C-alpha cells in the first residue's frame, strides 16, 4: 500500500496551522530555553532540557522548572563561574527517575567545568558533533558527541565508574538506539524556523535523524509510514528520509506538530471515537474505520 503523499502533506500542513501557536509551547520542554535571549543560555538550557526530557510532561516540568529557576537569569554564567549561587544550586539538586542526587551533581559539576574551559562564544558544542572534515556524519557524529561527554564524566568521577544514571543521561556511544533526546537537541539547534533556534550553522536540518519519541513511533505506524515495531538510529534516519519526500531541506518540520497529537490529543494509536473524530489526521490514519473517510490510496 502506497501513501498518498499529497494528501498526507496537506493534513500535516493543517496540523501545523493548528499548533503553530505560542500557547502550545508549554506542552513541550522547548518552553524552557524559549525563556532566554542569549544564544549561550539557549544552548545550555536546551542541552539540559533535552537530556532530562524522558517521562511524562508533568514529571519533566516538575524537575526542570525549579532547577532552572535556581540557576538564575543566566544559567550559562552560573554554571561557568561556579560561584556561591552555583554551589547552592548543587546542594539542592534532587533525584530524577534514573538519576540519583549524586548523578545530577556529577552531571552539573561536569557541565560547569566544560563551560569554564570552553570559549565564551556561541555555539558551544556544534564542533563536538563534526568529523575531521568539519562535517556532520550520519554514522558517527552523535556517537562522537556522546563519547566526548562520557570522557568528561569520567574526568569528574576520577577512579569511580560511570553510573547507570549518568550513562542513561547521555546514552551509550556504541549503542544503536534511536538517540532520540540528542536528536531532539539537534533539531532545536539546527532548524531556524518555529519553534526551533537555528544556533548551529554547519549542520543542516536534512542531515540529522528524526527524534523518535514514543508519540512519533506510534504515529508513523498508524500513518502507514513504517510497519516496524522496534526503532534504532538506523530507523531514525530512514524516517527522516521519508519526510524528505515532503520537504527535502527541512524534513523535521512536522516533528513538533505530530508530537502534539500524542501529548495534547492523547492519541494512543487505536481507534477512540471521541479522539479520532476530531483529529486533523483522521483522513490519512490507518486506525480510523474506512467507512468514515478515504485515507490512503494504493
C-alpha positions as CSV (number, residue, x, y, z in Angstrom):
1,X,0.0,0.0,0.0
2,X,1.4,3.4,-1.0
3,X,0.9,6.6,0.9
4,X,-0.9,9.4,-0.8
5,X,1.9,11.9,-0.2
6,X,0.0,14.9,-1.4
7,X,-2.9,14.2,1.0
8,X,-0.6,13.4,3.9
9,X,1.3,16.7,3.2
10,X,-2.0,18.6,3.2
11,X,-3.1,17.2,6.5
12,X,0.2,17.8,8.1
13,X,0.0,21.4,7.0
14,X,-3.4,21.6,8.6
15,X,-1.9,20.3,11.8
16,X,1.0,22.8,11.6
17,X,-1.5,25.6,11.2
18,X,-3.3,24.4,14.3
19,X,-0.3,24.1,16.6
20,X,1.9,26.9,15.3
21,X,0.9,28.9,18.3
22,X,3.0,30.1,21.3
23,X,0.2,28.9,23.6
24,X,1.3,25.3,22.9
25,X,4.9,25.7,23.8
26,X,4.2,24.9,27.4
27,X,3.4,21.4,26.4
28,X,6.9,20.8,25.3
29,X,10.3,21.0,27.1
30,X,11.4,23.6,24.4
31,X,9.4,26.1,26.6
32,X,12.4,26.2,28.9
33,X,15.1,27.5,26.5
34,X,12.4,29.8,25.0
35,X,12.6,31.9,28.2
36,X,16.2,33.1,27.3
37,X,17.6,35.5,24.7
38,X,21.3,34.9,24.9
39,X,22.3,32.0,22.5
40,X,24.7,30.7,25.1
41,X,21.9,30.3,27.7
42,X,19.6,28.9,25.0
43,X,22.2,26.2,24.0
44,X,23.0,25.2,27.6
45,X,19.3,25.1,28.7
46,X,18.4,23.2,25.6
47,X,21.0,20.6,26.3
48,X,19.8,20.2,29.9
49,X,16.2,20.1,28.9
50,X,16.6,17.5,26.2
51,X,18.7,15.2,28.3
52,X,16.1,15.2,31.0
53,X,13.2,15.0,28.5
54,X,12.1,11.5,29.3
55,X,9.0,10.5,31.3
56,X,5.7,12.4,31.2
57,X,5.4,16.1,30.6
58,X,4.4,16.8,34.2
59,X,7.4,15.0,35.6
60,X,9.8,16.7,33.2
61,X,8.5,20.1,34.0
62,X,8.3,19.4,37.7
63,X,12.0,18.6,37.7
64,X,13.3,21.2,35.3
65,X,11.3,24.3,36.3
66,X,12.8,24.7,39.9
67,X,16.2,23.6,38.7
68,X,16.4,26.3,36.0
69,X,15.0,28.9,38.4
70,X,17.8,28.1,40.8
71,X,20.4,28.7,38.0
72,X,19.3,32.4,37.9
73,X,19.0,34.8,34.9
74,X,21.9,33.3,33.1
75,X,22.4,29.5,33.5
76,X,25.4,29.7,31.3
77,X,27.2,32.2,33.6
78,X,26.1,30.5,36.8
79,X,27.4,27.1,35.6
80,X,30.6,28.6,34.1
81,X,31.5,30.8,37.0
82,X,30.9,28.2,39.7
83,X,30.1,30.9,42.3
84,X,28.2,30.7,45.5
85,X,24.9,30.6,43.6
86,X,26.3,27.5,41.8
87,X,27.4,25.8,45.0
88,X,23.9,26.4,46.5
89,X,22.3,25.0,43.3
90,X,24.4,21.8,43.5
91,X,23.5,21.2,47.2
92,X,19.7,21.5,46.4
93,X,19.6,19.1,43.4
94,X,17.1,16.3,43.6
95,X,16.8,12.8,42.1
96,X,15.1,12.4,38.7
97,X,13.9,8.9,37.8
98,X,17.2,7.0,36.8
99,X,19.5,9.8,38.1
100,X,20.4,9.9,41.8
101,X,21.1,13.2,43.5
102,X,24.8,12.4,43.2
103,X,24.4,11.6,39.5
104,X,22.9,15.0,39.0
105,X,25.6,16.7,41.0
106,X,28.3,15.0,38.9
107,X,26.5,16.0,35.7
108,X,26.2,19.7,36.6
109,X,29.8,19.7,38.0
110,X,31.0,18.3,34.7
111,X,28.8,20.8,32.7
112,X,30.2,23.7,34.7
113,X,33.8,22.6,34.2
114,X,33.3,22.1,30.5
115,X,31.7,25.5,30.2
116,X,34.5,27.1,32.2
117,X,37.1,25.5,29.8
118,X,35.2,26.5,26.6
119,X,35.3,29.6,24.6
120,X,32.6,32.1,25.6
121,X,31.1,32.5,22.1
122,X,28.2,30.7,20.5
123,X,27.8,28.0,19.5
124,X,29.5,26.0,22.3
125,X,29.2,22.3,21.1
126,X,28.4,22.2,17.4
127,X,32.1,21.3,16.7
128,X,31.8,18.2,19.0
129,X,29.5,16.6,16.5
130,X,31.7,17.2,13.5
131,X,34.3,14.9,12.0
132,X,37.8,15.7,10.9
133,X,36.4,17.2,7.6
134,X,34.3,19.6,9.8
135,X,31.1,17.8,8.7
136,X,28.2,16.0,10.3
137,X,28.4,12.3,9.7
138,X,25.4,10.1,9.9
139,X,27.4,7.1,11.0
140,X,29.4,8.7,13.8
141,X,28.5,12.3,14.8
142,X,26.1,11.7,17.6
143,X,28.2,8.9,19.0
144,X,31.2,11.3,18.8
145,X,29.3,13.8,20.9
146,X,28.3,11.0,23.4
147,X,31.9,9.9,23.7
148,X,33.0,13.4,24.4
149,X,30.6,13.6,27.4
150,X,31.5,10.1,28.6
151,X,35.1,11.2,28.8
152,X,34.2,14.4,30.6
153,X,32.1,12.5,33.2
154,X,35.0,10.2,33.8
155,X,37.3,13.1,34.4
156,X,34.9,14.3,37.1
157,X,34.5,10.9,38.6
158,X,38.2,10.1,38.8
159,X,38.6,6.4,39.6
160,X,34.9,5.8,40.1
161,X,32.9,4.0,37.5
162,X,30.4,5.8,35.3
163,X,27.0,5.1,36.9
164,X,23.9,3.8,35.2
165,X,22.1,7.2,35.7
166,X,24.9,9.2,34.1
167,X,25.2,6.7,31.2
168,X,21.5,6.8,30.6
169,X,21.5,10.6,30.6
170,X,24.0,10.9,27.7
171,X,23.3,7.4,26.2
172,X,25.9,4.8,25.2
173,X,28.1,6.0,22.3
174,X,28.3,2.4,20.9
175,X,24.5,1.7,21.2
176,X,22.3,1.5,18.1
177,X,19.4,3.1,19.9
178,X,17.4,5.9,18.3
179,X,19.3,8.5,20.3
180,X,16.1,10.5,20.4
181,X,17.0,13.1,23.1
182,X,20.2,14.1,21.3
183,X,18.3,14.1,18.0
184,X,15.8,16.5,19.6
185,X,18.6,18.7,20.9
186,X,20.0,18.8,17.3
187,X,16.6,19.7,15.9
188,X,16.3,22.6,18.3
189,X,19.8,23.8,17.5
190,X,19.8,23.3,13.7
191,X,16.3,24.2,12.4
192,X,15.9,28.0,12.1
193,X,12.1,28.2,12.0
194,X,9.4,27.8,14.6
195,X,9.7,26.5,17.2
196,X,13.5,26.0,17.0
197,X,16.5,28.2,17.4
198,X,18.9,27.7,14.4
199,X,22.0,28.3,16.5
200,X,24.1,25.7,14.7
201,X,25.0,26.8,11.1
202,X,27.3,24.0,9.8
203,X,24.9,21.1,10.5
204,X,21.9,21.2,8.2
205,X,18.3,20.2,9.0
206,X,18.2,17.5,6.3
207,X,21.3,15.8,7.9
208,X,20.0,14.9,11.4
209,X,17.9,11.9,12.4
210,X,14.2,12.2,13.2
211,X,13.7,12.3,17.0
212,X,11.7,9.0,17.5
213,X,10.0,9.5,20.8
214,X,7.1,7.2,21.8
215,X,4.5,9.5,20.2
216,X,6.3,9.7,16.9
217,X,6.8,5.9,16.9
218,X,3.1,5.3,17.3
219,X,2.1,8.0,14.7
220,X,4.4,6.9,11.9
221,X,2.9,3.4,12.2
222,X,-0.7,4.4,12.1
223,X,0.0,6.9,9.2
224,X,1.5,4.0,7.2
225,X,5.0,5.5,7.1
226,X,6.5,2.3,8.6
227,X,5.4,-1.1,10.0
228,X,8.4,-1.5,12.2
229,X,7.8,-2.4,15.8
230,X,11.3,-1.5,17.1
231,X,13.4,1.5,16.3
232,X,17.1,2.3,16.4
233,X,19.2,5.1,15.0
234,X,19.1,3.5,11.5
235,X,15.3,3.8,11.6
236,X,15.6,7.4,12.8
237,X,17.5,8.3,9.6
238,X,15.0,6.2,7.4
239,X,12.1,8.2,8.8
240,X,14.0,11.4,8.1
241,X,14.4,10.3,4.5
242,X,10.7,9.6,4.2
243,X,9.9,13.2,5.4
244,X,12.4,14.5,2.9
245,X,9.9,13.5,0.3
246,X,7.6,16.1,1.8
247,X,10.2,18.7,2.5
248,X,13.8,18.0,1.1
249,X,15.5,20.7,3.0
250,X,13.6,20.6,6.3
251,X,12.4,17.0,6.9
252,X,11.9,17.6,10.7
253,X,9.4,20.3,10.1
254,X,6.5,18.3,11.4
255,X,8.1,16.7,14.5
256,X,6.8,19.3,17.0
257,X,3.3,19.3,15.5
258,X,3.0,15.5,15.3
259,X,4.0,15.1,18.9
260,X,1.2,17.4,19.9
261,X,-1.2,14.7,18.6
262,X,0.1,12.3,21.3
263,X,0.7,14.8,24.1
264,X,-2.3,17.1,23.8
265,X,-4.8,15.0,21.8
266,X,-3.9,11.8,23.7
267,X,-3.6,9.6,20.6
268,X,-2.7,6.1,21.6
269,X,-2.7,4.6,18.1
270,X,-6.0,2.8,18.5
271,X,-9.5,4.0,17.4
272,X,-11.3,6.0,20.0
273,X,-14.2,7.9,18.5
274,X,-14.0,11.0,20.8
275,X,-10.3,11.4,19.9
276,X,-10.2,10.3,16.3
277,X,-13.2,12.1,15.0
278,X,-11.7,15.5,15.9
279,X,-8.2,14.7,14.7
280,X,-6.8,16.6,11.8
281,X,-5.1,13.4,10.6
282,X,-8.1,11.1,10.5
283,X,-8.3,11.1,6.7
284,X,-4.8,9.6,6.5
285,X,-4.8,7.4,9.6
286,X,-4.9,3.6,9.4
287,X,-6.9,3.1,12.6
288,X,-9.9,5.2,11.6
289,X,-12.6,3.0,10.1
290,X,-12.5,3.2,6.4
291,X,-16.2,4.0,6.1
292,X,-15.7,7.4,7.6
293,X,-13.3,9.0,5.1
294,X,-10.9,7.7,2.4
295,X,-7.4,7.8,3.8
296,X,-4.7,6.1,1.7
297,X,-4.5,5.2,-1.9
298,X,-2.7,2.3,-3.5
